[in-house]
Amino acid sequence: MKRQPLRLAILEATRILEHAGVASPRNDAELIAAHVLGVERGRLPLVPLVDPSVVDAIGQLVTQRAKRVPLQHLIGWAALGAIAVSVGPGVFVPRPETELLLEWGLALLKGREYPVVVDLCTGSGALALAVAHARPDAVVYAVDNDATALAWARHNADARAAEGDTPVRLYSGDVTDPTVFAELDGLVDLVLCNPPYVPEGTTVPPEVAEHDPHQAVFASEGGIDVIRHVVAMSARLLKPAGGVAIEHDDTHGAAVPALLRTRRVLTNVRDHSDLTGRPRFVTALRG
Ligand SMILES: C[S@@+](CC[C@H](N)C(=O)[O-])C[C@H]1O[C@@H](n2cnc3c(N)ncnc32)[C@H](O)[C@@H]1O
């Protein structure tokens, strides 16, 4: 059968996704095409013509994406820092805005040898694994209370270890339990946390509402229920000059920093905005 221009297949996919209300239709169309072809997105211009079977395969995934199945579920991975993790049903898809929190954490670790790092609410394990990749000398602990999320994290941890990264220590636990990681009290250089923080009842896009686990996204008390416990845990885990970074909702730019300021041991409390200028994460140091 006659080969067809890839460019036209991508244009058609973009049109369908735009019509379906997908936020970044061209980006998603290109990543789907790259996935089907098994090439990096940047190499798509080197593929002028494709078989009809490729156009069909792209079309099938585009139909799924138009139904607002997350792109990352269709291609099977999401990136954070210098790594990619496998994702799919039952686990939260790591988001680009979490890159900034990771960057802050890695900057804090500069000049510290063999740092101890804790990732609270690890989900797919993305933050913990990105730190372990960037800092092979770090001892990285990670915890989540959801069995399905932990199964994805275990899979990702095994895959990263097989690539030569230092293994992370994965635990099943609830961050609202005041005894979690008690053996690390006062020993931790860095606490990272992207917890559930969207206020219950908030309207979210179909990708989130129908595909991210509810308990990974939403929290009670206007979205700060889990964060309240993470702040308390950070205050006890950190060693002097250790630091904590916690992602939050864009409506929490005042409330979450205020929560950290109630802990006398935490100093230098600062809120940070994401790439769109919205309040996104808070940081503090242990005095
Ligand atoms: C927003 S997701 C973040 C996942 C990952 N850190 C990331 O950035 O991609 C929040 C995670 O917190 C977990 N979680 C929710 N409540 C928790 C709790 N009380 N204790 C431990 N983990 C919790 C969920 O299962 C979910 O995996």
The ligand as a Gaussian input file, in Angstrom:
#p B3LYP/6-31G(d) Opt

LIG

0 1
 C        0.398000      14.014000      43.920000
 S        0.884000      12.318000      44.053000
 C        2.631000      12.581000      43.923000
 C        3.434000      11.430000      43.460000
 C        4.896000      11.763000      43.169000
 N        5.556000      12.327000      44.356000
 C        5.028000      12.705000      42.002000
 O        5.395000      13.865000      42.189000
 O        4.755000      12.286000      40.878000
 C        0.621000      12.044000      45.793000
 C        0.929000      10.638000      46.304000
 O        0.690000      10.662000      47.723000
 C        0.156000       9.426000      48.137000
 N       -0.529000       9.661000      49.404000
 C       -1.715000      10.267000      49.621000
 N       -1.980000      10.334000      50.931000
 C       -0.928000       9.748000      51.563000
 C       -0.625000       9.479000      52.931000
 N       -1.444000       9.866000      53.906000
 N        0.543000       8.840000      53.221000
 C        1.375000       8.449000      52.241000
 N        1.142000       8.671000      50.926000
 C        0.001000       9.310000      50.597000
 C       -0.731000       8.998000      46.987000
 O       -0.929000       7.602000      46.999000
 C        0.058000       9.509000      45.776000
 O        0.881000       8.486000      45.264000

